[in-house]
Amino acid sequence: MLARLAFGDLPKKPHTALRDSAGRLRYEECVTRRGFDGPFTILYHEHRPHEAIPVGARAGWAPARRESPSPLRRHFRGGELVSSGGSVLHARSVLLENDDVALALVRPSTDDDAYFSNGDGDDLYFIHDGSGLLRSQFGDLRFGTNDYLCVPRGLLHRFVLDTGVKQHFLVIECRGGLSLPKQYRNEVGQLRMDAPYSLRDFRVPAFAGPSDEGIRASVVQRQGSFYGFEHARSPLDVVGWDGAVYPWAFSILDFQARVGQVHLPPTMHATFELGGALLCSFVPRPLDFHPAAVSCPYPHSSVDIDEVIYYVSGTFTSRKGVGPASLSLHPAGIAHGPHPGAYEASVGATHTDELAVMLDCQRPLFATTLALSVEDASYHRSFVEPASSQFTG
């Protein structure tokens, strides 16, 4: 949640009557977090916002089937997934999940034909390739390649894709919520001057008032199931809104990386806090400037954390065999680090051009049966020096 914003027609005081020029009463809707104790937004509708009629079960993306957790380092070649096409609402391919997060890839080919509301978590999209509009009751929000795009839990929206453009998104369902790291804010909630980004880096919807696309269907996700509703009128009937809960976009390239004399821990790249996880952004940057610095990540044992890295672009100096849309999973309790030769070769390096998204998860991650179809089964063995390896294949 960012700063408080206000657009459109609003009464002087919350929870008081707002009327149009003909004297018709507007209807207030409060979108709240953590019950009534957290951030909130108040929207004002032309009509009652809770009149949608249920029409039964509705299709969404296929539910994930979990496999047992593995103690092995794992690599999933996400770029080899066969795209099913369709809309964002139907085309998610879930690869990894636990009770806090679910990681999926989606390659949509058509606009959503219904509005969608995820009641299970905040959705954070990383736009690996593509562009378009996120359309919601807050207005239109344009997104493009390398953007993070956040859709808070429970907000009605749909994707309108730019035509003729390749679309490829990483989606993280943040079941425990999403926020900015607390250490980046001062005592009044403002982003500190030494934070790795400023509020100017975040883009918000362009509010234009009520609109009607002729779409009357909406879909709500709850506990992994999908429920359909029909609206008598357009749900995009908001005349004004005021609050701190709304969609936003932020380019990973606007993240200001920190550099030290020697290698800094991944927490220096912290971008967003998720319930049960920390998301970090690795962006092109100068490397450590001590004359004897080993700039490649040191081998380490994260005994409390399952680490996932989603590779976007550039040269991944610490890993072999990974490419765009690869996901590596290094589970808690298993020592991991660079591939043979990478640690030694990094001495004297001055910069990196890699672009990647990392997730440190407190609970074990489960691979889905779909993930197994694109798994690199030799990945764990690839960390052994070839001359000393007792493995073959």
VMD Tcl script that draws the C-alpha trace (Angstrom):
set ca {
  {0.00 0.00 0.00}
  {1.33 3.42 -0.95}
  {0.22 6.97 -0.16}
  {-3.36 8.19 0.21}
  {-4.82 9.45 -3.08}
  {-8.19 11.00 -3.97}
  {-9.96 11.39 -7.33}
  {-13.39 12.36 -8.62}
  {-16.48 13.36 -6.67}
  {-16.19 12.97 -2.90}
  {-18.24 14.24 0.07}
  {-16.48 16.55 2.52}
  {-16.51 13.85 5.21}
  {-16.54 10.02 4.90}
  {-19.81 8.19 5.57}
  {-21.91 11.26 4.75}
  {-24.33 11.68 1.84}
  {-22.93 12.30 -1.64}
  {-25.54 13.22 -4.25}
  {-25.38 13.90 -7.97}
  {-26.72 17.05 -9.64}
  {-30.22 15.52 -9.73}
  {-30.16 14.71 -6.02}
  {-29.61 10.96 -6.41}
  {-27.65 9.39 -3.56}
  {-24.27 7.82 -4.33}
  {-23.33 4.54 -2.63}
  {-20.19 4.29 -0.53}
  {-18.06 1.11 -0.60}
  {-15.21 0.62 1.88}
  {-12.31 -1.61 0.81}
  {-10.45 -2.48 4.01}
  {-7.39 -4.50 5.03}
  {-6.83 -6.45 8.28}
  {-10.49 -6.05 9.16}
  {-10.84 -2.33 9.80}
  {-7.34 -1.83 11.27}
  {-5.26 -1.59 8.09}
  {-5.09 0.54 4.93}
  {-8.43 1.27 3.26}
  {-10.05 2.98 0.30}
  {-13.57 4.37 -0.04}
  {-15.23 4.28 -3.47}
  {-18.46 6.05 -4.41}
  {-20.77 4.26 -6.85}
  {-23.72 5.38 -8.93}
  {-25.53 2.18 -7.91}
  {-25.43 -0.33 -5.07}
  {-22.13 -2.23 -5.54}
  {-23.30 -5.51 -3.97}
  {-26.26 -6.50 -6.15}
  {-24.52 -9.05 -8.40}
  {-26.47 -12.31 -8.76}
  {-24.58 -15.61 -8.35}
  {-24.72 -17.85 -11.41}
  {-22.78 -20.86 -10.10}
  {-19.30 -22.23 -10.61}
  {-17.10 -20.54 -13.18}
  {-13.90 -21.71 -14.86}
  {-10.55 -20.16 -13.98}
  {-7.02 -21.52 -14.17}
  {-6.62 -25.19 -13.34}
  {-5.94 -25.89 -9.65}
  {-2.38 -26.94 -8.86}
  {-1.58 -30.52 -7.86}
  {1.27 -30.55 -5.37}
  {4.10 -33.06 -5.28}
  {6.00 -33.89 -2.08}
  {8.76 -31.41 -1.21}
  {12.24 -32.45 -2.31}
  {15.61 -31.85 -0.58}
  {17.28 -31.33 -3.98}
  {18.21 -28.12 -5.70}
  {15.81 -27.90 -8.64}
  {15.51 -26.07 -11.94}
  {12.32 -25.62 -13.97}
  {12.57 -24.44 -17.57}
  {9.54 -22.17 -17.64}
  {10.31 -21.08 -21.17}
  {9.48 -24.62 -22.35}
  {5.93 -24.60 -21.01}
  {3.39 -25.05 -23.76}
  {1.11 -22.03 -23.73}
  {-2.60 -22.75 -23.52}
  {-3.41 -19.20 -24.61}
  {-6.68 -17.61 -23.59}
  {-7.16 -14.75 -21.15}
  {-5.24 -13.94 -17.96}
  {-8.22 -15.29 -16.03}
  {-7.87 -18.74 -17.59}
  {-4.21 -19.17 -18.57}
  {-2.19 -19.31 -15.34}
  {0.19 -22.26 -15.03}
  {1.02 -22.73 -11.34}
  {4.51 -24.18 -10.81}
  {5.36 -23.66 -7.13}
  {3.24 -22.92 -4.08}
  {2.85 -23.07 -0.32}
  {0.27 -21.62 2.06}
  {1.71 -18.11 1.64}
  {2.41 -17.79 -2.10}
  {1.76 -19.40 -5.47}
  {4.06 -18.78 -8.43}
  {2.64 -19.14 -11.92}
  {3.44 -18.27 -15.51}
  {0.82 -16.96 -17.91}
  {1.03 -16.26 -21.63}
  {-2.35 -14.70 -22.41}
  {-3.53 -14.20 -25.96}
  {-6.93 -12.54 -25.48}
  {-8.55 -9.91 -23.27}
  {-10.49 -11.01 -20.21}
  {-14.17 -11.40 -21.07}
  {-15.24 -10.95 -17.43}
  {-14.10 -8.90 -14.47}
  {-12.08 -10.82 -11.90}
  {-11.66 -10.49 -8.14}
  {-9.11 -12.63 -6.29}
  {-10.34 -13.17 -2.75}
  {-7.36 -15.39 -1.88}
  {-4.56 -12.84 -2.08}
  {-2.91 -9.82 -3.63}
  {-1.73 -10.60 -7.17}
  {1.73 -9.34 -8.13}
  {2.50 -9.64 -11.84}
  {5.97 -9.30 -13.27}
  {5.63 -8.42 -16.95}
  {8.46 -10.41 -18.57}
  {7.14 -9.41 -22.00}
  {4.02 -7.55 -23.03}
  {1.92 -4.46 -22.53}
  {-1.67 -3.36 -22.14}
  {-4.14 -1.93 -19.66}
  {-5.32 -3.09 -16.28}
  {-8.92 -1.84 -16.19}
  {-10.66 -1.48 -12.83}
  {-13.09 0.68 -10.90}
  {-10.09 2.91 -10.12}
  {-9.46 3.65 -13.80}
  {-7.01 2.38 -16.44}
  {-3.42 1.56 -15.52}
  {-0.96 1.06 -18.37}
  {1.74 -1.59 -17.95}
  {4.69 -2.76 -20.04}
  {7.73 -5.02 -20.13}
  {9.75 -5.15 -16.86}
  {6.89 -3.76 -14.77}
  {5.70 -5.11 -11.47}
  {1.91 -4.77 -11.46}
  {0.05 -5.10 -8.17}
  {-3.68 -5.88 -7.93}
  {-4.79 -5.85 -4.27}
  {-6.99 -8.64 -2.99}
  {-10.67 -8.36 -3.82}
  {-10.47 -5.58 -6.45}
  {-12.60 -6.10 -9.55}
  {-10.50 -5.79 -12.73}
  {-9.72 -7.20 -16.16}
  {-6.79 -7.16 -18.57}
  {-7.01 -5.42 -21.95}
  {-3.95 -6.51 -23.94}
  {-2.17 -4.58 -26.65}
  {-2.68 -6.35 -29.97}
  {0.21 -7.94 -31.84}
  {2.41 -7.99 -28.72}
  {3.94 -11.09 -27.12}
  {2.57 -11.44 -23.59}
  {4.43 -13.38 -20.90}
  {3.90 -12.75 -17.16}
  {5.16 -14.21 -13.91}
  {2.32 -14.10 -11.35}
  {2.80 -14.33 -7.60}
  {-0.39 -14.82 -5.61}
  {0.46 -13.22 -2.26}
  {-1.88 -15.05 0.09}
  {-0.45 -13.26 3.13}
  {-0.59 -9.83 1.50}
  {2.00 -7.49 -0.03}
  {3.59 -4.34 1.40}
  {6.69 -2.17 1.15}
  {9.45 -3.07 3.63}
  {8.98 -1.21 6.89}
  {12.60 -0.08 7.03}
  {12.05 2.03 3.92}
  {9.51 4.30 5.65}
  {10.02 7.08 8.18}
  {7.88 7.66 11.28}
  {5.11 9.39 9.31}
  {4.93 6.63 6.68}
  {6.78 8.54 3.95}
  {9.38 6.65 1.92}
  {12.82 7.52 3.27}
  {15.33 9.35 1.08}
  {17.67 6.33 1.29}
  {14.98 3.86 0.18}
  {15.74 2.10 -3.14}
  {12.78 3.81 -4.80}
  {10.51 6.82 -4.32}
  {6.77 7.33 -4.71}
  {7.51 9.03 -8.03}
  {8.52 5.60 -9.38}
  {5.04 4.14 -8.80}
  {2.28 4.63 -11.37}
  {-1.41 4.60 -10.47}
  {-4.63 4.31 -12.51}
  {-5.86 7.27 -14.53}
  {-9.33 7.87 -13.12}
  {-11.95 9.04 -15.63}
  {-15.27 8.34 -13.90}
  {-18.02 5.85 -14.70}
  {-17.81 3.75 -17.87}
  {-19.69 0.85 -19.45}
  {-17.99 -1.78 -21.60}
  {-21.13 -3.85 -21.89}
  {-19.62 -6.60 -19.72}
  {-21.93 -7.89 -16.98}
  {-20.05 -11.02 -15.83}
  {-17.60 -11.19 -12.96}
  {-15.62 -14.04 -11.40}
  {-14.54 -14.32 -7.77}
  {-11.79 -16.67 -6.61}
  {-12.14 -17.99 -3.07}
  {-10.23 -20.90 -1.51}
  {-8.99 -21.89 -4.96}
  {-12.48 -22.16 -6.49}
  {-14.14 -19.80 -8.96}
  {-17.65 -18.38 -8.66}
  {-19.58 -16.51 -11.35}
  {-21.81 -13.45 -10.88}
  {-24.01 -11.38 -13.17}
  {-24.44 -7.61 -12.82}
  {-27.55 -5.73 -13.85}
  {-25.43 -2.69 -14.72}
  {-21.77 -1.94 -15.36}
  {-19.68 -2.40 -12.19}
  {-17.40 0.39 -13.44}
  {-19.75 3.04 -12.05}
  {-17.39 4.74 -9.58}
  {-17.63 8.54 -9.48}
  {-14.74 9.04 -7.05}
  {-12.40 7.26 -4.67}
  {-10.18 8.14 -1.74}
  {-7.68 5.94 0.07}
  {-4.44 3.93 0.11}
  {-5.61 0.64 -1.46}
  {-5.45 0.64 -5.27}
  {-3.58 -1.01 -8.17}
  {-0.13 0.27 -9.06}
  {2.79 -0.41 -11.41}
  {6.52 -0.13 -10.78}
  {9.36 -0.89 -13.21}
  {12.05 -3.21 -11.88}
  {14.54 -0.94 -13.70}
  {13.61 1.87 -11.29}
  {14.90 -0.16 -8.36}
  {18.09 1.51 -7.11}
  {20.61 -1.22 -6.37}
  {23.11 -0.86 -3.54}
  {26.80 -1.66 -3.96}
  {29.52 -2.18 -1.33}
  {33.21 -2.90 -1.09}
  {32.38 -6.60 -0.79}
  {29.37 -8.73 -1.67}
  {26.20 -7.60 0.08}
  {23.53 -10.08 1.24}
  {20.33 -10.46 -0.83}
  {18.33 -8.46 1.72}
  {19.95 -5.33 0.24}
  {17.83 -6.05 -2.84}
  {14.57 -6.32 -0.87}
  {11.73 -4.81 -2.89}
  {8.44 -6.02 -1.39}
  {7.41 -7.86 1.76}
  {4.93 -10.68 1.29}
  {3.28 -12.51 4.14}
  {5.76 -15.35 4.71}
  {8.21 -14.24 2.02}
  {10.56 -11.47 0.88}
  {10.81 -10.44 -2.78}
  {14.13 -9.10 -4.08}
  {15.03 -7.52 -7.43}
  {18.40 -8.14 -9.08}
  {19.10 -5.42 -11.65}
  {22.11 -4.39 -13.76}
  {24.62 -2.66 -11.47}
  {28.32 -2.10 -10.68}
  {29.86 -4.87 -8.58}
  {31.89 -4.78 -5.38}
  {34.88 -2.44 -5.52}
  {37.34 -3.92 -3.00}
  {40.42 -4.92 -5.07}
  {40.19 -8.52 -3.82}
  {36.38 -8.77 -3.77}
  {34.75 -12.05 -4.78}
  {31.64 -10.63 -6.38}
  {29.86 -13.92 -7.06}
  {27.39 -14.94 -4.31}
  {29.17 -17.01 -1.69}
  {28.01 -20.58 -0.94}
  {25.56 -20.53 1.93}
  {23.11 -22.68 3.87}
  {19.77 -20.96 4.42}
  {18.38 -23.23 7.09}
  {15.08 -21.35 7.35}
  {14.40 -20.30 3.75}
  {13.32 -21.85 0.44}
  {14.85 -19.64 -2.26}
  {13.37 -19.19 -5.75}
  {14.97 -17.14 -8.50}
  {13.09 -16.27 -11.68}
  {15.54 -15.40 -14.44}
  {14.52 -12.58 -16.79}
  {17.48 -11.55 -18.95}
  {21.21 -10.91 -19.01}
  {24.18 -13.11 -18.11}
  {23.63 -15.21 -14.98}
  {27.24 -15.55 -13.86}
  {26.58 -17.85 -10.88}
  {24.45 -20.39 -12.77}
  {24.86 -22.62 -15.80}
  {22.03 -23.87 -17.97}
  {19.46 -21.28 -16.92}
  {17.79 -18.85 -19.29}
  {14.85 -16.48 -19.55}
  {11.80 -17.79 -17.65}
  {13.86 -20.39 -15.76}
  {13.01 -20.88 -12.09}
  {15.58 -22.31 -9.67}
  {14.46 -23.68 -6.29}
  {17.01 -24.14 -3.52}
  {15.31 -25.58 -0.44}
  {16.05 -24.80 3.20}
  {18.83 -26.74 4.88}
  {20.72 -27.57 1.68}
  {23.95 -25.67 1.01}
  {23.88 -23.86 -2.30}
  {25.96 -21.38 -4.22}
  {27.50 -20.76 -7.63}
  {28.20 -23.45 -10.20}
  {31.78 -24.77 -10.50}
  {34.14 -22.09 -11.82}
  {31.79 -19.14 -11.32}
  {33.11 -18.20 -7.87}
  {36.72 -18.12 -9.06}
  {35.92 -16.31 -12.31}
  {34.11 -13.49 -10.52}
  {37.26 -12.04 -8.92}
  {37.95 -8.73 -10.66}
  {34.52 -8.47 -12.33}
  {33.22 -4.88 -12.38}
  {29.54 -5.10 -13.33}
  {26.59 -7.41 -13.93}
  {23.81 -7.14 -16.49}
  {21.49 -9.76 -14.97}
  {17.80 -9.11 -14.39}
  {16.01 -11.49 -12.03}
  {13.31 -11.74 -9.36}
  {14.05 -13.66 -6.15}
  {11.64 -14.92 -3.51}
  {12.80 -16.07 -0.06}
  {10.00 -18.14 1.46}
  {9.65 -19.12 5.12}
  {7.54 -22.22 4.39}
  {8.58 -25.12 2.14}
  {7.57 -24.76 -1.49}
  {5.86 -27.59 -3.33}
  {6.36 -28.19 -7.03}
  {3.22 -28.94 -9.04}
  {2.82 -31.76 -11.52}
  {2.99 -29.14 -14.26}
  {6.39 -27.98 -12.98}
  {7.68 -31.55 -13.19}
  {6.97 -31.56 -16.93}
  {9.66 -28.88 -17.47}
  {12.11 -29.89 -14.72}
  {15.82 -30.18 -15.43}
  {16.49 -33.44 -13.60}
  {20.29 -33.04 -13.74}
  {20.37 -29.65 -12.00}
  {21.42 -30.82 -8.52}
  {24.31 -32.85 -9.93}
  {25.54 -29.85 -11.93}
  {27.04 -28.32 -8.78}
  {29.67 -31.09 -8.52}
  {33.07 -30.58 -10.13}
  {33.08 -32.85 -13.21}
  {36.46 -34.42 -12.40}
  {35.39 -35.45 -8.90}
  {31.79 -36.34 -9.63}
  {30.63 -39.84 -8.78}
  {27.53 -39.28 -10.88}
  {27.02 -39.95 -14.53}
  {24.50 -38.52 -16.94}
}
mol new
graphics top color blue
foreach p $ca { graphics top sphere $p radius 0.5 }
foreach p [lrange $ca 0 end-1] q [lrange $ca 1 end] { graphics top cylinder $p $q radius 0.2 }
display resetview
